[in-house]
Amino acid sequence: MRETGMRTFNAVIERDPESGLYVGRVPGWPGAHSLGASLDELERNLCDVVEMLLEEGEPMLESEFVGVQMIRVA
């Protein structure tokens, strides 16, 4: 991957309790998701998926990532 013209996308990462795999997705971008046995593997896999999707053109995002928020309930 080239360093010039680098783009940044947010990814949401969770771990599947049954398989133990990390699951990552780029919010709002259908098809931008992958799995990995480690966080490093997941990052590589997500980069590959995003690069492949960018070859098809600019993403048509369905939503915009805002962030996470902790909530407390009694």
All heavy atoms as a GROMACS GRO file, in nm:
protein
  572
    1MET      N    1   0.084  -0.116   0.000
    1MET     CA    2   0.000   0.000   0.000
    1MET      C    3   0.089   0.124   0.000
    1MET      O    4   0.186   0.131   0.072
    1MET     CB    5  -0.090  -0.002   0.124
    1MET     CG    6  -0.181   0.115   0.130
    1MET     SD    7  -0.297   0.122   0.270
    1MET     CE    8  -0.282  -0.027   0.354
    2ARG      N    9   0.053   0.224  -0.081
    2ARG     CA   10   0.132   0.346  -0.088
    2ARG      C   11   0.104   0.436   0.032
    2ARG      O   12  -0.008   0.443   0.080
    2ARG     CB   13   0.097   0.424  -0.215
    2ARG     CG   14   0.134   0.352  -0.340
    2ARG     CD   15   0.100   0.435  -0.459
    2ARG     NE   16  -0.038   0.484  -0.449
    2ARG     CZ   17  -0.095   0.563  -0.537
    2ARG    NH1   18  -0.029   0.604  -0.639
    2ARG    NH2   19  -0.220   0.601  -0.522
    3GLU      N   20   0.204   0.508   0.077
    3GLU     CA   21   0.188   0.600   0.188
    3GLU      C   22   0.128   0.733   0.143
    3GLU      O   23   0.058   0.797   0.218
    3GLU     CB   24   0.323   0.625   0.258
    3GLU     CG   25   0.374   0.506   0.336
    3GLU     CD   26   0.286   0.469   0.453
    3GLU    OE1   27   0.234   0.560   0.522
    3GLU    OE2   28   0.268   0.349   0.476
    4THR      N   29   0.158   0.775   0.019
    4THR     CA   30   0.101   0.901  -0.029
    4THR      C   31  -0.045   0.881  -0.061
    4THR      O   32  -0.086   0.776  -0.108
    4THR     CB   33   0.177   0.949  -0.155
    4THR    OG1   34   0.168   0.847  -0.254
    4THR    CG2   35   0.321   0.980  -0.125
    5GLY      N   36  -0.124   0.982  -0.034
    5GLY     CA   37  -0.266   0.972  -0.063
    5GLY      C   38  -0.341   0.878   0.031
    5GLY      O   39  -0.446   0.828  -0.005
    6MET      N   40  -0.285   0.856   0.150
    6MET     CA   41  -0.350   0.767   0.246
    6MET      C   42  -0.486   0.824   0.286
    6MET      O   43  -0.500   0.944   0.302
    6MET     CB   44  -0.264   0.748   0.370
    6MET     CG   45  -0.133   0.678   0.347
    6MET     SD   46  -0.151   0.505   0.304
    6MET     CE   47  -0.202   0.439   0.460
    7ARG      N   48  -0.583   0.737   0.300
    7ARG     CA   49  -0.716   0.776   0.346
    7ARG      C   50  -0.743   0.707   0.477
    7ARG      O   51  -0.689   0.600   0.505
    7ARG     CB   52  -0.818   0.738   0.241
    7ARG     CG   53  -0.789   0.814   0.112
    7ARG     CD   54  -0.890   0.798   0.007
    7ARG     NE   55  -1.023   0.833   0.051
    7ARG     CZ   56  -1.130   0.811  -0.023
    7ARG    NH1   57  -1.117   0.757  -0.142
    7ARG    NH2   58  -1.249   0.842   0.020
    8THR      N   59  -0.828   0.765   0.556
    8THR     CA   60  -0.859   0.711   0.687
    8THR      C   61  -1.009   0.683   0.697
    8THR      O   62  -1.090   0.766   0.657
    8THR     CB   63  -0.819   0.812   0.797
    8THR    OG1   64  -0.680   0.840   0.785
    8THR    CG2   65  -0.847   0.757   0.935
    9PHE      N   66  -1.040   0.566   0.748
    9PHE     CA   67  -1.179   0.526   0.773
    9PHE      C   68  -1.188   0.472   0.914
    9PHE      O   69  -1.094   0.409   0.964
    9PHE     CB   70  -1.223   0.417   0.675
    9PHE     CG   71  -1.223   0.462   0.531
    9PHE    CD1   72  -1.111   0.445   0.452
    9PHE    CD2   73  -1.334   0.522   0.477
    9PHE    CE1   74  -1.110   0.487   0.320
    9PHE    CE2   75  -1.335   0.565   0.345
    9PHE     CZ   76  -1.222   0.547   0.266
   10ASN      N   77  -1.299   0.496   0.981
   10ASN     CA   78  -1.322   0.440   1.114
   10ASN      C   79  -1.375   0.298   1.099
   10ASN      O   80  -1.453   0.269   1.008
   10ASN     CB   81  -1.425   0.524   1.191
   10ASN     CG   82  -1.373   0.659   1.226
   10ASN    OD1   83  -1.267   0.671   1.286
   10ASN    ND2   84  -1.445   0.763   1.189
   11ALA      N   85  -1.332   0.212   1.190
   11ALA     CA   86  -1.381   0.075   1.191
   11ALA      C   87  -1.434   0.044   1.331
   11ALA      O   88  -1.376   0.085   1.431
   11ALA     CB   89  -1.270  -0.024   1.155
   12VAL      N   90  -1.544  -0.027   1.336
   12VAL     CA   91  -1.601  -0.076   1.461
   12VAL      C   92  -1.555  -0.221   1.475
   12VAL      O   93  -1.570  -0.299   1.381
   12VAL     CB   94  -1.755  -0.068   1.460
   12VAL    CG1   95  -1.814  -0.131   1.584
   12VAL    CG2   96  -1.799   0.077   1.447
   13ILE      N   97  -1.500  -0.254   1.590
   13ILE     CA   98  -1.444  -0.388   1.611
   13ILE      C   99  -1.510  -0.452   1.732
   13ILE      O  100  -1.522  -0.390   1.838
   13ILE     CB  101  -1.292  -0.381   1.632
   13ILE    CG1  102  -1.226  -0.319   1.509
   13ILE    CG2  103  -1.235  -0.520   1.660
   13ILE    CD1  104  -1.081  -0.287   1.528
   14GLU      N  105  -1.552  -0.576   1.712
   14GLU     CA  106  -1.609  -0.656   1.820
   14GLU      C  107  -1.543  -0.793   1.815
   14GLU      O  108  -1.477  -0.827   1.717
   14GLU     CB  109  -1.760  -0.670   1.800
   14GLU     CG  110  -1.832  -0.535   1.802
   14GLU     CD  111  -1.980  -0.548   1.771
   14GLU    OE1  112  -2.013  -0.608   1.667
   14GLU    OE2  113  -2.059  -0.498   1.851
   15ARG      N  114  -1.562  -0.870   1.922
   15ARG     CA  115  -1.509  -1.007   1.922
   15ARG      C  116  -1.626  -1.101   1.939
   15ARG      O  117  -1.708  -1.087   2.030
   15ARG     CB  118  -1.407  -1.027   2.034
   15ARG     CG  119  -1.333  -1.161   2.019
   15ARG     CD  120  -1.211  -1.169   2.106
   15ARG     NE  121  -1.238  -1.152   2.246
   15ARG     CZ  122  -1.274  -1.250   2.329
   15ARG    NH1  123  -1.287  -1.372   2.285
   15ARG    NH2  124  -1.296  -1.226   2.456
   16ASP      N  125  -1.635  -1.198   1.849
   16ASP     CA  126  -1.741  -1.297   1.853
   16ASP      C  127  -1.714  -1.394   1.968
   16ASP      O  128  -1.608  -1.459   1.970
   16ASP     CB  129  -1.747  -1.372   1.720
   16ASP     CG  130  -1.859  -1.472   1.716
   16ASP    OD1  131  -1.848  -1.576   1.784
   16ASP    OD2  132  -1.958  -1.446   1.645
   17PRO      N  133  -1.805  -1.404   2.064
   17PRO     CA  134  -1.779  -1.490   2.181
   17PRO      C  135  -1.775  -1.639   2.148
   17PRO      O  136  -1.709  -1.715   2.218
   17PRO     CB  137  -1.895  -1.459   2.276
   17PRO     CG  138  -2.002  -1.401   2.191
   17PRO     CD  139  -1.934  -1.336   2.074
   18GLU      N  140  -1.842  -1.680   2.042
   18GLU     CA  141  -1.843  -1.823   2.007
   18GLU      C  142  -1.715  -1.865   1.935
   18GLU      O  143  -1.656  -1.968   1.968
   18GLU     CB  144  -1.964  -1.855   1.920
   18GLU     CG  145  -2.095  -1.846   1.995
   18GLU     CD  146  -2.214  -1.880   1.909
   18GLU    OE1  147  -2.196  -1.949   1.807
   18GLU    OE2  148  -2.324  -1.836   1.945
   19SER      N  149  -1.672  -1.785   1.838
   19SER     CA  150  -1.554  -1.823   1.759
   19SER      C  151  -1.425  -1.762   1.814
   19SER      O  152  -1.317  -1.810   1.784
   19SER     CB  153  -1.572  -1.778   1.614
   19SER     OG  154  -1.572  -1.637   1.606
   20GLY      N  155  -1.436  -1.654   1.891
   20GLY     CA  156  -1.318  -1.584   1.939
   20GLY      C  157  -1.257  -1.493   1.834
   20GLY      O  158  -1.156  -1.428   1.861
   21LEU      N  159  -1.316  -1.486   1.715
   21LEU     CA  160  -1.263  -1.402   1.607
   21LEU      C  161  -1.302  -1.257   1.627
   21LEU      O  162  -1.408  -1.227   1.682
   21LEU     CB  163  -1.316  -1.449   1.471
   21LEU     CG  164  -1.270  -1.586   1.424
   21LEU    CD1  165  -1.344  -1.625   1.296
   21LEU    CD2  166  -1.120  -1.587   1.400
   22TYR      N  167  -1.214  -1.169   1.582
   22TYR     CA  168  -1.246  -1.027   1.580
   22TYR      C  169  -1.324  -0.997   1.452
   22TYR      O  170  -1.291  -1.048   1.345
   22TYR     CB  171  -1.119  -0.943   1.585
   22TYR     CG  172  -1.047  -0.954   1.717
   22TYR    CD1  173  -0.941  -1.042   1.733
   22TYR    CD2  174  -1.088  -0.878   1.826
   22TYR    CE1  175  -0.876  -1.054   1.855
   22TYR    CE2  176  -1.024  -0.889   1.948
   22TYR     CZ  177  -0.918  -0.977   1.962
   22TYR     OH  178  -0.855  -0.988   2.082
   23VAL      N  179  -1.427  -0.917   1.466
   23VAL     CA  180  -1.513  -0.880   1.355
   23VAL      C  181  -1.506  -0.729   1.341
   23VAL      O  182  -1.528  -0.656   1.437
   23VAL     CB  183  -1.659  -0.924   1.381
   23VAL    CG1  184  -1.749  -0.886   1.265
   23VAL    CG2  185  -1.667  -1.072   1.412
   24GLY      N  186  -1.473  -0.683   1.222
   24GLY     CA  187  -1.462  -0.539   1.199
   24GLY      C  188  -1.547  -0.496   1.081
   24GLY      O  189  -1.565  -0.570   0.985
   25ARG      N  190  -1.601  -0.374   1.091
   25ARG     CA  191  -1.679  -0.317   0.980
   25ARG      C  192  -1.659  -0.167   0.978
   25ARG      O  193  -1.632  -0.105   1.081
   25ARG     CB  194  -1.826  -0.352   0.993
   25ARG     CG  195  -1.891  -0.295   1.118
   25ARG     CD  196  -2.037  -0.338   1.132
   25ARG     NE  197  -2.090  -0.293   1.259
   25ARG     CZ  198  -2.135  -0.170   1.283
   25ARG    NH1  199  -2.136  -0.080   1.187
   25ARG    NH2  200  -2.181  -0.137   1.403
   26VAL      N  201  -1.672  -0.111   0.861
   26VAL     CA  202  -1.668   0.034   0.844
   26VAL      C  203  -1.813   0.079   0.844
   26VAL      O  204  -1.889   0.043   0.753
   26VAL     CB  205  -1.597   0.075   0.714
   26VAL    CG1  206  -1.600   0.225   0.697
   26VAL    CG2  207  -1.453   0.024   0.714
   27PRO      N  208  -1.855   0.154   0.948
   27PRO     CA  209  -1.995   0.192   0.959
   27PRO      C  210  -2.045   0.268   0.836
   27PRO      O  211  -1.976   0.354   0.782
   27PRO     CB  212  -1.998   0.284   1.082
   27PRO     CG  213  -1.877   0.248   1.160
   27PRO     CD  214  -1.775   0.206   1.057
   28GLY      N  215  -2.166   0.231   0.794
   28GLY     CA  216  -2.230   0.300   0.684
   28GLY      C  217  -2.188   0.257   0.546
   28GLY      O  218  -2.242   0.303   0.446
   29TRP      N  219  -2.089   0.167   0.536
   29TRP     CA  220  -2.038   0.126   0.406
   29TRP      C  221  -2.066  -0.022   0.385
   29TRP      O  222  -1.991  -0.108   0.435
   29TRP     CB  223  -1.889   0.152   0.398
   29TRP     CG  224  -1.830   0.142   0.261
   29TRP    CD1  225  -1.891   0.102   0.147
   29TRP    CD2  226  -1.695   0.171   0.226
   29TRP    NE1  227  -1.804   0.105   0.041
   29TRP    CE2  228  -1.682   0.148   0.089
   29TRP    CE3  229  -1.585   0.213   0.297
   29TRP    CZ2  230  -1.563   0.166   0.020
   29TRP    CZ3  231  -1.466   0.232   0.230
   29TRP    CH2  232  -1.455   0.210   0.093
   30PRO      N  233  -2.174  -0.056   0.315
   30PRO     CA  234  -2.207  -0.197   0.292
   30PRO      C  235  -2.091  -0.270   0.225
   30PRO      O  236  -2.030  -0.219   0.132
   30PRO     CB  237  -2.328  -0.190   0.199
   30PRO     CG  238  -2.384  -0.053   0.218
   30PRO     CD  239  -2.267   0.035   0.250
   31GLY      N  240  -2.061  -0.388   0.274
   31GLY     CA  241  -1.955  -0.469   0.216
   31GLY      C  242  -1.819  -0.447   0.278
   31GLY      O  243  -1.727  -0.525   0.255
   32ALA      N  244  -1.803  -0.341   0.357
   32ALA     CA  245  -1.673  -0.311   0.419
   32ALA      C  246  -1.667  -0.377   0.556
   32ALA      O  247  -1.685  -0.313   0.659
   32ALA     CB  248  -1.650  -0.161   0.428
   33HIS      N  249  -1.642  -0.508   0.557
   33HIS     CA  250  -1.633  -0.583   0.681
   33HIS      C  251  -1.540  -0.702   0.661
   33HIS      O  252  -1.516  -0.746   0.549
   33HIS     CB  253  -1.771  -0.630   0.726
   33HIS     CG  254  -1.844  -0.708   0.622
   33HIS    ND1  255  -1.825  -0.843   0.600
   33HIS    CD2  256  -1.935  -0.669   0.530
   33HIS    CE1  257  -1.902  -0.884   0.502
   33HIS    NE2  258  -1.970  -0.779   0.455
   34SER      N  259  -1.484  -0.751   0.772
   34SER     CA  260  -1.394  -0.865   0.764
   34SER      C  261  -1.379  -0.928   0.902
   34SER      O  262  -1.432  -0.878   1.001
   34SER     CB  263  -1.258  -0.823   0.710
   34SER     OG  264  -1.181  -0.938   0.676
   35LEU      N  265  -1.302  -1.037   0.906
   35LEU     CA  266  -1.274  -1.112   1.029
   35LEU      C  267  -1.124  -1.128   1.045
   35LEU      O  268  -1.050  -1.121   0.947
   35LEU     CB  269  -1.335  -1.252   1.022
   35LEU     CG  270  -1.483  -1.265   0.998
   35LEU    CD1  271  -1.518  -1.411   0.967
   35LEU    CD2  272  -1.560  -1.218   1.118
   36GLY      N  273  -1.080  -1.155   1.168
   36GLY     CA  274  -0.940  -1.186   1.192
   36GLY      C  275  -0.922  -1.255   1.325
   36GLY      O  276  -0.997  -1.230   1.419
   37ALA      N  277  -0.821  -1.342   1.332
   37ALA     CA  278  -0.792  -1.412   1.456
   37ALA      C  279  -0.720  -1.321   1.557
   37ALA      O  280  -0.721  -1.348   1.676
   37ALA     CB  281  -0.707  -1.536   1.428
   38SER      N  282  -0.658  -1.214   1.507
   38SER     CA  283  -0.592  -1.116   1.593
   38SER      C  284  -0.630  -0.977   1.541
   38SER      O  285  -0.681  -0.962   1.429
   38SER     CB  286  -0.440  -1.133   1.588
   38SER     OG  287  -0.392  -1.097   1.460
   39LEU      N  288  -0.605  -0.875   1.622
   39LEU     CA  289  -0.634  -0.739   1.578
   39LEU      C  290  -0.548  -0.699   1.459
   39LEU      O  291  -0.594  -0.630   1.368
   39LEU     CB  292  -0.616  -0.641   1.694
   39LEU     CG  293  -0.721  -0.652   1.805
   39LEU    CD1  294  -0.683  -0.562   1.923
   39LEU    CD2  295  -0.859  -0.617   1.752
   40ASP      N  296  -0.423  -0.745   1.457
   40ASP     CA  297  -0.335  -0.715   1.343
   40ASP      C  298  -0.388  -0.779   1.215
   40ASP      O  299  -0.390  -0.717   1.109
   40ASP     CB  300  -0.193  -0.764   1.370
   40ASP     CG  301  -0.120  -0.680   1.474
   40ASP    OD1  302  -0.159  -0.562   1.494
   40ASP    OD2  303  -0.025  -0.731   1.534
   41GLU      N  304  -0.431  -0.905   1.225
   41GLU     CA  305  -0.486  -0.973   1.108
   41GLU      C  306  -0.614  -0.905   1.061
   41GLU      O  307  -0.635  -0.886   0.941
   41GLU     CB  308  -0.514  -1.120   1.139
   41GLU     CG  309  -0.572  -1.196   1.021
   41GLU     CD  310  -0.606  -1.340   1.053
   41GLU    OE1  311  -0.596  -1.383   1.171
   41GLU    OE2  312  -0.642  -1.412   0.958
   42LEU      N  313  -0.699  -0.865   1.155
   42LEU     CA  314  -0.822  -0.796   1.119
   42LEU      C  315  -0.791  -0.665   1.047
   42LEU      O  316  -0.852  -0.634   0.945
   42LEU     CB  317  -0.908  -0.769   1.243
   42LEU     CG  318  -1.033  -0.686   1.218
   42LEU    CD1  319  -1.127  -0.754   1.120
   42LEU    CD2  320  -1.103  -0.656   1.349
   43GLU      N  321  -0.694  -0.589   1.097
   43GLU     CA  322  -0.658  -0.462   1.031
   43GLU      C  323  -0.611  -0.487   0.888
   43GLU      O  324  -0.653  -0.416   0.796
   43GLU     CB  325  -0.550  -0.390   1.110
   43GLU     CG  326  -0.512  -0.257   1.048
   43GLU     CD  327  -0.404  -0.182   1.124
   43GLU    OE1  328  -0.349  -0.237   1.222
   43GLU    OE2  329  -0.375  -0.069   1.085
   44ARG      N  330  -0.526  -0.586   0.869
   44ARG     CA  331  -0.479  -0.618   0.732
   44ARG      C  332  -0.597  -0.656   0.643
   44ARG      O  333  -0.608  -0.611   0.528
   44ARG     CB  334  -0.376  -0.731   0.735
   44ARG     CG  335  -0.240  -0.690   0.787
   44ARG     CD  336  -0.135  -0.799   0.766
   44ARG     NE  337  -0.170  -0.926   0.827
   44ARG     CZ  338  -0.142  -0.962   0.952
   44ARG    NH1  339  -0.076  -0.880   1.031
   44ARG    NH2  340  -0.178  -1.082   0.998
   45ASN      N  341  -0.686  -0.740   0.695
   45ASN     CA  342  -0.801  -0.785   0.617
   45ASN      C  343  -0.894  -0.669   0.583
   45ASN      O  344  -0.944  -0.660   0.470
   45ASN     CB  345  -0.877  -0.895   0.691
   45ASN     CG  346  -0.798  -1.023   0.704
   45ASN    OD1  347  -0.697  -1.042   0.636
   45ASN    ND2  348  -0.841  -1.110   0.792
   46LEU      N  349  -0.919  -0.581   0.679
   46LEU     CA  350  -1.004  -0.465   0.653
   46LEU      C  351  -0.941  -0.373   0.549
   46LEU      O  352  -1.010  -0.320   0.461
   46LEU     CB  353  -1.032  -0.387   0.782
   46LEU     CG  354  -1.141  -0.442   0.872
   46LEU    CD1  355  -1.145  -0.365   1.003
   46LEU    CD2  356  -1.277  -0.438   0.804
   47CYS      N  357  -0.810  -0.352   0.558
   47CYS     CA  358  -0.741  -0.269   0.459
   47CYS      C  359  -0.757  -0.329   0.319
   47CYS      O  360  -0.785  -0.256   0.223
   47CYS     CB  361  -0.593  -0.254   0.494
   47CYS     SG  362  -0.560  -0.140   0.628
   48ASP      N  363  -0.741  -0.460   0.308
   48ASP     CA  364  -0.758  -0.527   0.178
   48ASP      C  365  -0.899  -0.506   0.124
   48ASP      O  366  -0.918  -0.474   0.005
   48ASP     CB  367  -0.730  -0.676   0.189
   48ASP     CG  368  -0.583  -0.708   0.211
   48ASP    OD1  369  -0.498  -0.618   0.189
   48ASP    OD2  370  -0.552  -0.822   0.250
   49VAL      N  371  -1.000  -0.522   0.210
   49VAL     CA  372  -1.139  -0.506   0.166
   49VAL      C  373  -1.165  -0.363   0.122
   49VAL      O  374  -1.225  -0.338   0.017
   49VAL     CB  375  -1.236  -0.548   0.279
   49VAL    CG1  376  -1.378  -0.504   0.249
   49VAL    CG2  377  -1.230  -0.698   0.302
   50VAL      N  378  -1.121  -0.266   0.202
   50VAL     CA  379  -1.145  -0.125   0.170
   50VAL      C  380  -1.073  -0.088   0.040
   50VAL      O  381  -1.130  -0.019  -0.046
   50VAL     CB  382  -1.104  -0.034   0.287
   50VAL    CG1  383  -1.100   0.112   0.246
   50VAL    CG2  384  -1.201  -0.054   0.404
   51GLU      N  385  -0.948  -0.132   0.023
   51GLU     CA  386  -0.876  -0.103  -0.101
   51GLU      C  387  -0.950  -0.161  -0.221
   51GLU      O  388  -0.963  -0.096  -0.325
   51GLU     CB  389  -0.734  -0.159  -0.095
   51GLU     CG  390  -0.644  -0.080  -0.004
   51GLU     CD  391  -0.508  -0.145   0.017
   51GLU    OE1  392  -0.491  -0.265  -0.017
   51GLU    OE2  393  -0.419  -0.076   0.069
   52MET      N  394  -1.002  -0.283  -0.208
   52MET     CA  395  -1.077  -0.345  -0.316
   52MET      C  396  -1.204  -0.266  -0.347
   52MET      O  397  -1.236  -0.240  -0.463
   52MET     CB  398  -1.113  -0.489  -0.280
   52MET     CG  399  -1.191  -0.562  -0.387
   52MET     SD  400  -1.245  -0.725  -0.332
   52MET     CE  401  -1.367  -0.679  -0.209
   53LEU      N  402  -1.275  -0.225  -0.243
   53LEU     CA  403  -1.398  -0.149  -0.264
   53LEU      C  404  -1.370  -0.012  -0.326
   53LEU      O  405  -1.449   0.036  -0.408
   53LEU     CB  406  -1.475  -0.133  -0.132
   53LEU     CG  407  -1.538  -0.262  -0.078
   53LEU    CD1  408  -1.589  -0.240   0.064
   53LEU    CD2  409  -1.649  -0.310  -0.168
   54LEU      N  410  -1.259   0.050  -0.289
   54LEU     CA  411  -1.224   0.181  -0.346
   54LEU      C  412  -1.192   0.171  -0.495
   54LEU      O  413  -1.209   0.267  -0.568
   54LEU     CB  414  -1.107   0.244  -0.270
   54LEU     CG  415  -1.142   0.302  -0.133
   54LEU    CD1  416  -1.014   0.343  -0.060
   54LEU    CD2  417  -1.238   0.419  -0.146
   55GLU      N  418  -1.145   0.053  -0.538
   55GLU     CA  419  -1.119   0.034  -0.681
   55GLU      C  420  -1.248   0.045  -0.762
   55GLU      O  421  -1.245   0.078  -0.880
   55GLU     CB  422  -1.053  -0.102  -0.705
   55GLU     CG  423  -0.910  -0.108  -0.658
   55GLU     CD  424  -0.848  -0.246  -0.673
   55GLU    OE1  425  -0.916  -0.338  -0.724
   55GLU    OE2  426  -0.732  -0.263  -0.633
   56GLU      N  427  -1.362   0.018  -0.697
   56GLU     CA  428  -1.491   0.026  -0.763
   56GLU      C  429  -1.545   0.169  -0.764
   56GLU      O  430  -1.648   0.196  -0.826
   56GLU     CB  431  -1.592  -0.066  -0.694
   56GLU     CG  432  -1.552  -0.213  -0.701
   56GLU     CD  433  -1.644  -0.301  -0.618
   56GLU    OE1  434  -1.747  -0.252  -0.567
   56GLU    OE2  435  -1.612  -0.420  -0.606
   57GLY      N  436  -1.479   0.260  -0.693
   57GLY     CA  437  -1.522   0.399  -0.689
   57GLY      C  438  -1.539   0.447  -0.546
   57GLY      O  439  -1.517   0.374  -0.451
   58GLU      N  440  -1.578   0.572  -0.534
   58GLU     CA  441  -1.597   0.632  -0.401
   58GLU      C  442  -1.713   0.564  -0.329
   58GLU      O  443  -1.814   0.530  -0.391
   58GLU     CB  444  -1.627   0.782  -0.415
   58GLU     CG  445  -1.504   0.864  -0.449
   58GLU     CD  446  -1.397   0.853  -0.340
   58GLU    OE1  447  -1.427   0.878  -0.222
   58GLU    OE2  448  -1.283   0.819  -0.376
   59PRO      N  449  -1.699   0.548  -0.197
   59PRO     CA  450  -1.807   0.481  -0.123
   59PRO      C  451  -1.932   0.567  -0.115
   59PRO      O  452  -1.923   0.689  -0.103
   59PRO     CB  453  -1.746   0.461   0.016
   59PRO     CG  454  -1.642   0.566   0.029
   59PRO     CD  455  -1.588   0.586  -0.111
   60MET      N  456  -2.045   0.503  -0.126
   60MET     CA  457  -2.173   0.569  -0.104
   60MET      C  458  -2.216   0.533   0.037
   60MET      O  459  -2.284   0.433   0.059
   60MET     CB  460  -2.276   0.522  -0.207
   60MET     CG  461  -2.239   0.559  -0.350
   60MET     SD  462  -2.238   0.737  -0.379
   60MET     CE  463  -2.410   0.773  -0.363
   61LEU      N  464  -2.169   0.610   0.135
   61LEU     CA  465  -2.194   0.579   0.274
   61LEU      C  466  -2.342   0.597   0.308
   61LEU      O  467  -2.404   0.696   0.267
   61LEU     CB  468  -2.109   0.667   0.365
   61LEU     CG  469  -1.957   0.652   0.347
   61LEU    CD1  470  -1.883   0.748   0.439
   61LEU    CD2  471  -1.913   0.509   0.374
   62GLU      N  472  -2.398   0.501   0.381
   62GLU     CA  473  -2.537   0.506   0.422
   62GLU      C  474  -2.554   0.580   0.553
   62GLU      O  475  -2.664   0.619   0.589
   62GLU     CB  476  -2.593   0.365   0.434
   62GLU     CG  477  -2.597   0.292   0.301
   62GLU     CD  478  -2.646   0.149   0.315
   62GLU    OE1  479  -2.647   0.094   0.428
   62GLU    OE2  480  -2.682   0.091   0.212
   63SER      N  481  -2.446   0.597   0.627
   63SER     CA  482  -2.449   0.671   0.753
   63SER      C  483  -2.307   0.718   0.783
   63SER      O  484  -2.212   0.677   0.716
   63SER     CB  485  -2.502   0.585   0.868
   63SER     OG  486  -2.416   0.476   0.892
   64GLU      N  487  -2.292   0.802   0.883
   64GLU     CA  488  -2.161   0.855   0.922
   64GLU      C  489  -2.131   0.814   1.065
   64GLU      O  490  -2.214   0.830   1.154
   64GLU     CB  491  -2.164   1.007   0.911
   64GLU     CG  492  -2.034   1.072   0.950
   64GLU     CD  493  -2.042   1.224   0.946
   64GLU    OE1  494  -2.137   1.278   0.888
   64GLU    OE2  495  -1.952   1.289   1.001
   65PHE      N  496  -2.011   0.759   1.086
   65PHE     CA  497  -1.969   0.719   1.220
   65PHE      C  498  -1.954   0.844   1.306
   65PHE      O  499  -1.889   0.940   1.268
   65PHE     CB  500  -1.837   0.642   1.214
   65PHE     CG  501  -1.786   0.601   1.350
   65PHE    CD1  502  -1.843   0.495   1.416
   65PHE    CD2  503  -1.683   0.670   1.409
   65PHE    CE1  504  -1.797   0.456   1.541
   65PHE    CE2  505  -1.636   0.632   1.534
   65PHE     CZ  506  -1.693   0.525   1.600
   66VAL      N  507  -2.015   0.842   1.423
   66VAL     CA  508  -2.007   0.954   1.516
   66VAL      C  509  -1.918   0.920   1.634
   66VAL      O  510  -1.833   0.998   1.673
   66VAL     CB  511  -2.147   0.997   1.565
   66VAL    CG1  512  -2.138   1.105   1.670
   66VAL    CG2  513  -2.232   1.041   1.448
   67GLY      N  514  -1.934   0.803   1.690
   67GLY     CA  515  -1.853   0.763   1.804
   67GLY      C  516  -1.926   0.661   1.890
   67GLY      O  517  -2.029   0.609   1.851
   68VAL      N  518  -1.870   0.636   2.004
   68VAL     CA  519  -1.934   0.546   2.100
   68VAL      C  520  -1.964   0.626   2.225
   68VAL      O  521  -1.898   0.726   2.255
   68VAL     CB  522  -1.846   0.424   2.133
   68VAL    CG1  523  -1.823   0.339   2.009
   68VAL    CG2  524  -1.714   0.466   2.194
   69GLN      N  525  -2.064   0.581   2.299
   69GLN     CA  526  -2.102   0.650   2.421
   69GLN      C  527  -2.135   0.548   2.526
   69GLN      O  528  -2.206   0.450   2.500
   69GLN     CB  529  -2.223   0.740   2.395
   69GLN     CG  530  -2.265   0.819   2.515
   69GLN     CD  531  -2.372   0.921   2.484
   69GLN    OE1  532  -2.392   0.955   2.368
   69GLN    NE2  533  -2.438   0.970   2.584
   70MET      N  534  -2.083   0.568   2.646
   70MET     CA  535  -2.112   0.479   2.755
   70MET      C  536  -2.244   0.525   2.820
   70MET      O  537  -2.265   0.644   2.840
   70MET     CB  538  -2.002   0.482   2.862
   70MET     CG  539  -2.026   0.386   2.975
   70MET     SD  540  -1.899   0.395   3.103
   70MET     CE  541  -1.756   0.345   3.011
   71ILE      N  542  -2.330   0.429   2.846
   71ILE     CA  543  -2.455   0.461   2.916
   71ILE      C  544  -2.459   0.381   3.045
   71ILE      O  545  -2.402   0.272   3.055
   71ILE     CB  546  -2.580   0.432   2.831
   71ILE    CG1  547  -2.584   0.285   2.789
   71ILE    CG2  548  -2.582   0.522   2.707
   71ILE    CD1  549  -2.714   0.245   2.726
   72ARG      N  550  -2.524   0.435   3.145
   72ARG     CA  551  -2.536   0.366   3.274
   72ARG      C  552  -2.683   0.347   3.305
   72ARG      O  553  -2.763   0.439   3.288
   72ARG     CB  554  -2.470   0.447   3.385
   72ARG     CG  555  -2.321   0.460   3.366
   72ARG     CD  556  -2.260   0.536   3.478
   72ARG     NE  557  -2.115   0.543   3.451
   72ARG     CZ  558  -2.031   0.607   3.527
   72ARG    NH1  559  -2.074   0.670   3.634
   72ARG    NH2  560  -1.903   0.608   3.497
   73VAL      N  561  -2.716   0.228   3.348
   73VAL     CA  562  -2.853   0.198   3.388
   73VAL      C  563  -2.850   0.132   3.525
   73VAL      O  564  -2.753   0.067   3.561
   73VAL     CB  565  -2.925   0.109   3.285
   73VAL    CG1  566  -2.941   0.180   3.153
   73VAL    CG2  567  -2.850  -0.021   3.264
   74ALA      N  568  -2.958   0.151   3.598
   74ALA     CA  569  -2.965   0.093   3.733
   74ALA      C  570  -3.017  -0.048   3.728
   74ALA      O  571  -3.086  -0.089   3.641
   74ALA     CB  572  -3.054   0.178   3.822
   0.00000   0.00000   0.00000
